[in-house]
Amino acid sequence: MTAAQRRTSAPSSVEGNSRPKARNGRASGHAQARQVEPTSDRIPGPLPGHRPDLLLFSREFFEPSAAWVAPRLLGHWLLFCTPTGWSGGIIVETEAYLAHDPACHGYKRQTARNRTMYGPPGHAYVYFIYGNHWCFNAVCGPPGVAEAVLVRAIEPAVGLPWMQKRRAVADARELTNGPAKCCAALGIDRTHDGIDLCQAASPVLLARHPQHDHLMSCLGPLITTTRIGISQAPDWPLRFYLEGSRFVSKRAQDAGRAPARSGARPTKPEAQG
């Protein structure tokens, strides 16, 4: 079966056997991802307090469906290059948007707004929402197939002064516990749409965390549930988060619906959250 054919089935079957097993919305452990082959590009410069030898994901990592990639980005880095060094944190919440998904920006056709989604995988798709906010996504799948992973929340870890200056909040949890908040805190905007996330020279990077397994054991379990903030296909189980992180935007019970089971079928049918 080709990648394009896999995208014509329901979310519960898109991932095939690689989907993290879940019970009542909870995975029995962190995602059992295939081994990621990193590129030889290393993040330039040290990350204060962290190992400087973090590796970028290879483009091949982003070639499968967004439903496969989304849970496997949890526990890894989202980093933004500032004038004073790197700023960012650990990805703790993601959502997948698929080619056959009515909530996906690329569901109907290619436009000037969503054309990055149709391009090569491993690039940033940044869009404007509600007339005031930016959202950051990683493009997945082969060229011509519009899929992406929305990064909904990160746990701040490096370059905190940069983020705190851009978003002065009384509650530390409010700094990056939402997709628009992440972009506002880091400074991600339209100028970063289409950048290559697999190149070390890019101002925005997704990188492997060297202590990923330990991190997942501390912040897990991985929760699989329904997406939030959308009016179409709201019952598809394509949101993933780390239960142990206090920076998750909404828990399954807070979203007004029970956690989705891994075998849940979508109901019959706005937009990317």
Contacts in CASP RR format, 6 or more apart in sequence:
PFRMAT RR
TARGET T0000
AUTHOR 0000-0000-0000
METHOD contacts of the structure
MODEL  1
MTAAQRRTSAPSSVEGNSRPKARNGRASGHAQARQVEPTSDRIPGPLPGH
RPDLLLFSREFFEPSAAWVAPRLLGHWLLFCTPTGWSGGIIVETEAYLAH
DPACHGYKRQTARNRTMYGPPGHAYVYFIYGNHWCFNAVCGPPGVAEAVL
VRAIEPAVGLPWMQKRRAVADARELTNGPAKCCAALGIDRTHDGIDLCQA
ASPVLLARHPQHDHLMSCLGPLITTTRIGISQAPDWPLRFYLEGSRFVSK
RAQDAGRAPARSGARPTKPEAQG
3 63 0 8 1.000
3 64 0 8 1.000
3 65 0 8 1.000
3 141 0 8 1.000
3 142 0 8 1.000
3 145 0 8 1.000
4 142 0 8 1.000
4 145 0 8 1.000
6 14 0 8 1.000
6 16 0 8 1.000
6 65 0 8 1.000
7 14 0 8 1.000
7 65 0 8 1.000
7 98 0 8 1.000
7 99 0 8 1.000
7 100 0 8 1.000
7 145 0 8 1.000
7 147 0 8 1.000
8 100 0 8 1.000
9 100 0 8 1.000
10 236 0 8 1.000
10 265 0 8 1.000
10 266 0 8 1.000
11 67 0 8 1.000
11 96 0 8 1.000
11 98 0 8 1.000
11 101 0 8 1.000
11 236 0 8 1.000
11 237 0 8 1.000
11 238 0 8 1.000
11 266 0 8 1.000
12 19 0 8 1.000
12 237 0 8 1.000
12 262 0 8 1.000
12 263 0 8 1.000
12 264 0 8 1.000
12 265 0 8 1.000
12 266 0 8 1.000
14 65 0 8 1.000
14 67 0 8 1.000
14 68 0 8 1.000
14 98 0 8 1.000
15 65 0 8 1.000
15 67 0 8 1.000
15 68 0 8 1.000
18 32 0 8 1.000
18 33 0 8 1.000
18 34 0 8 1.000
18 64 0 8 1.000
18 68 0 8 1.000
19 67 0 8 1.000
19 68 0 8 1.000
19 71 0 8 1.000
19 262 0 8 1.000
20 27 0 8 1.000
20 28 0 8 1.000
20 29 0 8 1.000
20 30 0 8 1.000
20 31 0 8 1.000
20 32 0 8 1.000
20 71 0 8 1.000
20 222 0 8 1.000
20 224 0 8 1.000
20 262 0 8 1.000
21 27 0 8 1.000
21 28 0 8 1.000
21 262 0 8 1.000
22 28 0 8 1.000
22 222 0 8 1.000
22 223 0 8 1.000
22 224 0 8 1.000
22 261 0 8 1.000
22 262 0 8 1.000
23 261 0 8 1.000
23 262 0 8 1.000
24 258 0 8 1.000
24 259 0 8 1.000
24 261 0 8 1.000
25 223 0 8 1.000
25 224 0 8 1.000
25 225 0 8 1.000
25 237 0 8 1.000
25 252 0 8 1.000
25 259 0 8 1.000
25 260 0 8 1.000
25 261 0 8 1.000
25 262 0 8 1.000
26 221 0 8 1.000
26 222 0 8 1.000
26 223 0 8 1.000
26 224 0 8 1.000
26 243 0 8 1.000
26 259 0 8 1.000
27 71 0 8 1.000
27 221 0 8 1.000
27 222 0 8 1.000
27 223 0 8 1.000
27 224 0 8 1.000
28 221 0 8 1.000
29 216 0 8 1.000
29 220 0 8 1.000
29 221 0 8 1.000
29 222 0 8 1.000
30 74 0 8 1.000
30 213 0 8 1.000
30 216 0 8 1.000
30 217 0 8 1.000
30 220 0 8 1.000
30 221 0 8 1.000
30 222 0 8 1.000
31 71 0 8 1.000
31 72 0 8 1.000
31 74 0 8 1.000
31 222 0 8 1.000
33 71 0 8 1.000
33 72 0 8 1.000
36 57 0 8 1.000
36 58 0 8 1.000
36 61 0 8 1.000
36 72 0 8 1.000
36 208 0 8 1.000
37 58 0 8 1.000
37 60 0 8 1.000
37 61 0 8 1.000
38 55 0 8 1.000
38 56 0 8 1.000
38 57 0 8 1.000
38 58 0 8 1.000
38 208 0 8 1.000
39 55 0 8 1.000
39 56 0 8 1.000
39 57 0 8 1.000
39 58 0 8 1.000
39 59 0 8 1.000
39 198 0 8 1.000
41 55 0 8 1.000
41 56 0 8 1.000
41 198 0 8 1.000
41 199 0 8 1.000
41 200 0 8 1.000
42 52 0 8 1.000
42 53 0 8 1.000
42 54 0 8 1.000
42 55 0 8 1.000
42 56 0 8 1.000
42 200 0 8 1.000
43 52 0 8 1.000
43 54 0 8 1.000
43 55 0 8 1.000
43 56 0 8 1.000
43 79 0 8 1.000
43 86 0 8 1.000
43 200 0 8 1.000
43 205 0 8 1.000
43 207 0 8 1.000
44 200 0 8 1.000
44 201 0 8 1.000
45 52 0 8 1.000
45 85 0 8 1.000
45 86 0 8 1.000
46 52 0 8 1.000
47 54 0 8 1.000
47 79 0 8 1.000
47 86 0 8 1.000
47 158 0 8 1.000
48 158 0 8 1.000
48 159 0 8 1.000
49 158 0 8 1.000
50 157 0 8 1.000
50 158 0 8 1.000
51 210 0 8 1.000
53 210 0 8 1.000
54 77 0 8 1.000
54 207 0 8 1.000
54 208 0 8 1.000
54 209 0 8 1.000
54 210 0 8 1.000
55 207 0 8 1.000
55 208 0 8 1.000
56 197 0 8 1.000
56 198 0 8 1.000
56 199 0 8 1.000
56 200 0 8 1.000
56 205 0 8 1.000
56 206 0 8 1.000
56 207 0 8 1.000
56 208 0 8 1.000
57 76 0 8 1.000
57 122 0 8 1.000
57 197 0 8 1.000
57 198 0 8 1.000
57 206 0 8 1.000
57 207 0 8 1.000
57 208 0 8 1.000
58 198 0 8 1.000
59 120 0 8 1.000
59 121 0 8 1.000
59 122 0 8 1.000
59 198 0 8 1.000
61 69 0 8 1.000
61 72 0 8 1.000
61 122 0 8 1.000
62 69 0 8 1.000
62 121 0 8 1.000
62 122 0 8 1.000
62 138 0 8 1.000
62 139 0 8 1.000
62 140 0 8 1.000
62 141 0 8 1.000
62 197 0 8 1.000
62 198 0 8 1.000
63 121 0 8 1.000
63 140 0 8 1.000
63 141 0 8 1.000
63 142 0 8 1.000
64 140 0 8 1.000
64 141 0 8 1.000
65 96 0 8 1.000
65 98 0 8 1.000
65 140 0 8 1.000
65 141 0 8 1.000
65 147 0 8 1.000
66 96 0 8 1.000
66 97 0 8 1.000
66 98 0 8 1.000
66 140 0 8 1.000
66 141 0 8 1.000
66 147 0 8 1.000
66 148 0 8 1.000
66 149 0 8 1.000
67 96 0 8 1.000
67 98 0 8 1.000
67 238 0 8 1.000
68 140 0 8 1.000
69 96 0 8 1.000
69 138 0 8 1.000
69 140 0 8 1.000
69 149 0 8 1.000
70 94 0 8 1.000
70 95 0 8 1.000
70 96 0 8 1.000
70 149 0 8 1.000
70 238 0 8 1.000
70 240 0 8 1.000
71 94 0 8 1.000
71 222 0 8 1.000
71 224 0 8 1.000
71 240 0 8 1.000
73 91 0 8 1.000
73 94 0 8 1.000
73 138 0 8 1.000
73 149 0 8 1.000
73 151 0 8 1.000
73 206 0 8 1.000
74 91 0 8 1.000
74 92 0 8 1.000
74 93 0 8 1.000
74 94 0 8 1.000
74 216 0 8 1.000
74 222 0 8 1.000
74 240 0 8 1.000
74 241 0 8 1.000
74 242 0 8 1.000
75 90 0 8 1.000
75 91 0 8 1.000
75 92 0 8 1.000
75 209 0 8 1.000
75 212 0 8 1.000
75 215 0 8 1.000
75 216 0 8 1.000
75 219 0 8 1.000
75 242 0 8 1.000
76 90 0 8 1.000
76 91 0 8 1.000
76 206 0 8 1.000
76 207 0 8 1.000
76 208 0 8 1.000
76 209 0 8 1.000
76 212 0 8 1.000
77 88 0 8 1.000
77 89 0 8 1.000
77 90 0 8 1.000
77 91 0 8 1.000
77 205 0 8 1.000
77 206 0 8 1.000
77 207 0 8 1.000
77 208 0 8 1.000
77 209 0 8 1.000
78 88 0 8 1.000
78 89 0 8 1.000
78 90 0 8 1.000
78 91 0 8 1.000
78 136 0 8 1.000
78 151 0 8 1.000
78 154 0 8 1.000
78 182 0 8 1.000
78 186 0 8 1.000
78 204 0 8 1.000
78 205 0 8 1.000
78 206 0 8 1.000
79 86 0 8 1.000
79 87 0 8 1.000
79 88 0 8 1.000
79 89 0 8 1.000
79 158 0 8 1.000
79 204 0 8 1.000
79 205 0 8 1.000
79 206 0 8 1.000
79 207 0 8 1.000
80 86 0 8 1.000
80 87 0 8 1.000
80 88 0 8 1.000
80 186 0 8 1.000
80 187 0 8 1.000
80 188 0 8 1.000
80 203 0 8 1.000
80 204 0 8 1.000
81 202 0 8 1.000
81 203 0 8 1.000
81 204 0 8 1.000
81 205 0 8 1.000
82 159 0 8 1.000
82 162 0 8 1.000
84 159 0 8 1.000
84 162 0 8 1.000
85 159 0 8 1.000
86 158 0 8 1.000
86 159 0 8 1.000
87 158 0 8 1.000
87 159 0 8 1.000
87 160 0 8 1.000
87 162 0 8 1.000
87 163 0 8 1.000
87 186 0 8 1.000
88 154 0 8 1.000
88 156 0 8 1.000
88 157 0 8 1.000
88 158 0 8 1.000
88 159 0 8 1.000
88 163 0 8 1.000
88 186 0 8 1.000
89 154 0 8 1.000
89 155 0 8 1.000
89 156 0 8 1.000
89 157 0 8 1.000
89 158 0 8 1.000
89 176 0 8 1.000
90 154 0 8 1.000
90 155 0 8 1.000
90 157 0 8 1.000
90 209 0 8 1.000
90 215 0 8 1.000
90 219 0 8 1.000
90 245 0 8 1.000
91 151 0 8 1.000
91 153 0 8 1.000
91 154 0 8 1.000
91 206 0 8 1.000
92 153 0 8 1.000
92 154 0 8 1.000
92 155 0 8 1.000
92 219 0 8 1.000
92 241 0 8 1.000
92 242 0 8 1.000
92 245 0 8 1.000
92 247 0 8 1.000
92 248 0 8 1.000
93 151 0 8 1.000
93 152 0 8 1.000
93 153 0 8 1.000
93 178 0 8 1.000
93 239 0 8 1.000
93 240 0 8 1.000
93 241 0 8 1.000
93 242 0 8 1.000
93 245 0 8 1.000
93 247 0 8 1.000
93 248 0 8 1.000
93 249 0 8 1.000
94 149 0 8 1.000
94 150 0 8 1.000
94 151 0 8 1.000
94 152 0 8 1.000
94 239 0 8 1.000
94 240 0 8 1.000
94 241 0 8 1.000
95 149 0 8 1.000
95 150 0 8 1.000
95 152 0 8 1.000
95 227 0 8 1.000
95 238 0 8 1.000
95 239 0 8 1.000
95 240 0 8 1.000
95 273 0 8 1.000
96 147 0 8 1.000
96 148 0 8 1.000
96 149 0 8 1.000
96 150 0 8 1.000
96 238 0 8 1.000
96 239 0 8 1.000
96 240 0 8 1.000
97 103 0 8 1.000
97 104 0 8 1.000
97 105 0 8 1.000
97 137 0 8 1.000
97 147 0 8 1.000
97 148 0 8 1.000
97 149 0 8 1.000
97 150 0 8 1.000
97 238 0 8 1.000
97 272 0 8 1.000
98 104 0 8 1.000
98 147 0 8 1.000
98 238 0 8 1.000
99 106 0 8 1.000
99 107 0 8 1.000
99 145 0 8 1.000
99 146 0 8 1.000
99 147 0 8 1.000
100 107 0 8 1.000
101 107 0 8 1.000
101 233 0 8 1.000
101 236 0 8 1.000
101 238 0 8 1.000
102 232 0 8 1.000
102 233 0 8 1.000
102 269 0 8 1.000
103 227 0 8 1.000
103 230 0 8 1.000
103 231 0 8 1.000
103 232 0 8 1.000
103 233 0 8 1.000
103 234 0 8 1.000
103 236 0 8 1.000
103 270 0 8 1.000
103 271 0 8 1.000
103 272 0 8 1.000
103 273 0 8 1.000
104 117 0 8 1.000
104 146 0 8 1.000
104 147 0 8 1.000
104 148 0 8 1.000
104 272 0 8 1.000
105 113 0 8 1.000
105 114 0 8 1.000
105 117 0 8 1.000
105 127 0 8 1.000
105 146 0 8 1.000
105 148 0 8 1.000
105 271 0 8 1.000
105 272 0 8 1.000
106 114 0 8 1.000
106 117 0 8 1.000
106 118 0 8 1.000
106 146 0 8 1.000
107 146 0 8 1.000
110 117 0 8 1.000
110 118 0 8 1.000
110 146 0 8 1.000
113 127 0 8 1.000
114 125 0 8 1.000
114 127 0 8 1.000
114 146 0 8 1.000
116 123 0 8 1.000
116 124 0 8 1.000
116 125 0 8 1.000
116 126 0 8 1.000
116 139 0 8 1.000
116 193 0 8 1.000
116 194 0 8 1.000
117 125 0 8 1.000
117 137 0 8 1.000
117 139 0 8 1.000
117 146 0 8 1.000
117 147 0 8 1.000
117 148 0 8 1.000
118 143 0 8 1.000
118 144 0 8 1.000
118 145 0 8 1.000
118 146 0 8 1.000
119 139 0 8 1.000
119 143 0 8 1.000
119 144 0 8 1.000
120 139 0 8 1.000
120 143 0 8 1.000
121 139 0 8 1.000
121 140 0 8 1.000
121 141 0 8 1.000
121 142 0 8 1.000
121 143 0 8 1.000
122 138 0 8 1.000
122 139 0 8 1.000
122 140 0 8 1.000
122 196 0 8 1.000
122 197 0 8 1.000
122 198 0 8 1.000
123 138 0 8 1.000
123 139 0 8 1.000
123 194 0 8 1.000
123 195 0 8 1.000
123 196 0 8 1.000
123 197 0 8 1.000
124 136 0 8 1.000
124 137 0 8 1.000
124 138 0 8 1.000
124 139 0 8 1.000
124 188 0 8 1.000
124 192 0 8 1.000
124 193 0 8 1.000
124 194 0 8 1.000
124 195 0 8 1.000
124 197 0 8 1.000
124 204 0 8 1.000
125 136 0 8 1.000
125 137 0 8 1.000
125 138 0 8 1.000
125 139 0 8 1.000
125 148 0 8 1.000
125 193 0 8 1.000
125 194 0 8 1.000
126 134 0 8 1.000
126 135 0 8 1.000
126 136 0 8 1.000
126 137 0 8 1.000
126 183 0 8 1.000
126 188 0 8 1.000
126 189 0 8 1.000
126 190 0 8 1.000
126 192 0 8 1.000
126 193 0 8 1.000
126 194 0 8 1.000
127 134 0 8 1.000
127 135 0 8 1.000
127 137 0 8 1.000
127 193 0 8 1.000
127 272 0 8 1.000
128 134 0 8 1.000
128 190 0 8 1.000
129 135 0 8 1.000
129 180 0 8 1.000
129 273 0 8 1.000
130 180 0 8 1.000
132 180 0 8 1.000
133 179 0 8 1.000
133 180 0 8 1.000
133 183 0 8 1.000
133 184 0 8 1.000
134 180 0 8 1.000
134 183 0 8 1.000
134 184 0 8 1.000
134 188 0 8 1.000
134 189 0 8 1.000
134 190 0 8 1.000
135 150 0 8 1.000
135 179 0 8 1.000
135 180 0 8 1.000
135 183 0 8 1.000
135 272 0 8 1.000
135 273 0 8 1.000
136 150 0 8 1.000
136 151 0 8 1.000
136 179 0 8 1.000
136 182 0 8 1.000
136 183 0 8 1.000
136 188 0 8 1.000
136 192 0 8 1.000
136 204 0 8 1.000
137 148 0 8 1.000
137 149 0 8 1.000
137 150 0 8 1.000
137 151 0 8 1.000
137 272 0 8 1.000
138 148 0 8 1.000
138 149 0 8 1.000
138 151 0 8 1.000
138 197 0 8 1.000
138 206 0 8 1.000
139 147 0 8 1.000
139 148 0 8 1.000
139 194 0 8 1.000
140 147 0 8 1.000
140 148 0 8 1.000
140 149 0 8 1.000
141 147 0 8 1.000
148 272 0 8 1.000
150 179 0 8 1.000
150 272 0 8 1.000
150 273 0 8 1.000
151 179 0 8 1.000
151 182 0 8 1.000
152 178 0 8 1.000
152 179 0 8 1.000
152 182 0 8 1.000
152 239 0 8 1.000
152 241 0 8 1.000
152 249 0 8 1.000
153 176 0 8 1.000
153 177 0 8 1.000
153 178 0 8 1.000
153 179 0 8 1.000
153 181 0 8 1.000
153 182 0 8 1.000
153 241 0 8 1.000
153 245 0 8 1.000
153 247 0 8 1.000
153 248 0 8 1.000
153 249 0 8 1.000
154 176 0 8 1.000
154 182 0 8 1.000
154 247 0 8 1.000
155 176 0 8 1.000
155 219 0 8 1.000
155 245 0 8 1.000
155 246 0 8 1.000
155 247 0 8 1.000
156 163 0 8 1.000
156 172 0 8 1.000
156 175 0 8 1.000
156 176 0 8 1.000
156 185 0 8 1.000
156 247 0 8 1.000
162 186 0 8 1.000
163 175 0 8 1.000
163 176 0 8 1.000
163 185 0 8 1.000
163 186 0 8 1.000
164 175 0 8 1.000
166 184 0 8 1.000
166 185 0 8 1.000
166 186 0 8 1.000
166 187 0 8 1.000
167 174 0 8 1.000
167 175 0 8 1.000
167 181 0 8 1.000
167 184 0 8 1.000
167 185 0 8 1.000
169 175 0 8 1.000
173 246 0 8 1.000
173 247 0 8 1.000
174 181 0 8 1.000
175 181 0 8 1.000
175 185 0 8 1.000
175 247 0 8 1.000
176 182 0 8 1.000
176 185 0 8 1.000
176 186 0 8 1.000
176 247 0 8 1.000
177 247 0 8 1.000
177 248 0 8 1.000
177 249 0 8 1.000
178 249 0 8 1.000
179 249 0 8 1.000
179 273 0 8 1.000
182 188 0 8 1.000
183 189 0 8 1.000
186 204 0 8 1.000
188 204 0 8 1.000
192 203 0 8 1.000
192 204 0 8 1.000
195 202 0 8 1.000
195 203 0 8 1.000
195 204 0 8 1.000
196 202 0 8 1.000
197 204 0 8 1.000
197 205 0 8 1.000
197 206 0 8 1.000
209 215 0 8 1.000
216 222 0 8 1.000
216 242 0 8 1.000
218 244 0 8 1.000
219 242 0 8 1.000
219 243 0 8 1.000
219 244 0 8 1.000
219 245 0 8 1.000
220 242 0 8 1.000
220 243 0 8 1.000
220 244 0 8 1.000
221 242 0 8 1.000
221 243 0 8 1.000
222 240 0 8 1.000
222 241 0 8 1.000
222 242 0 8 1.000
222 243 0 8 1.000
223 240 0 8 1.000
223 241 0 8 1.000
223 242 0 8 1.000
223 243 0 8 1.000
223 252 0 8 1.000
223 259 0 8 1.000
224 237 0 8 1.000
224 239 0 8 1.000
224 240 0 8 1.000
224 259 0 8 1.000
224 260 0 8 1.000
224 262 0 8 1.000
225 237 0 8 1.000
225 239 0 8 1.000
225 240 0 8 1.000
225 241 0 8 1.000
225 252 0 8 1.000
225 255 0 8 1.000
225 257 0 8 1.000
225 259 0 8 1.000
225 260 0 8 1.000
226 234 0 8 1.000
226 235 0 8 1.000
226 236 0 8 1.000
226 237 0 8 1.000
226 238 0 8 1.000
226 239 0 8 1.000
226 252 0 8 1.000
226 255 0 8 1.000
226 257 0 8 1.000
226 260 0 8 1.000
227 233 0 8 1.000
227 234 0 8 1.000
227 236 0 8 1.000
227 238 0 8 1.000
227 239 0 8 1.000
227 273 0 8 1.000
228 239 0 8 1.000
228 249 0 8 1.000
228 250 0 8 1.000
228 255 0 8 1.000
228 273 0 8 1.000
229 273 0 8 1.000
230 270 0 8 1.000
230 271 0 8 1.000
230 272 0 8 1.000
230 273 0 8 1.000
231 270 0 8 1.000
231 271 0 8 1.000
232 269 0 8 1.000
232 270 0 8 1.000
232 271 0 8 1.000
233 266 0 8 1.000
233 267 0 8 1.000
233 269 0 8 1.000
234 257 0 8 1.000
234 267 0 8 1.000
235 257 0 8 1.000
235 260 0 8 1.000
235 264 0 8 1.000
235 266 0 8 1.000
235 267 0 8 1.000
236 260 0 8 1.000
236 264 0 8 1.000
236 266 0 8 1.000
237 260 0 8 1.000
237 261 0 8 1.000
237 262 0 8 1.000
237 263 0 8 1.000
237 264 0 8 1.000
241 248 0 8 1.000
242 248 0 8 1.000
243 251 0 8 1.000
252 258 0 8 1.000
252 259 0 8 1.000
253 259 0 8 1.000
END
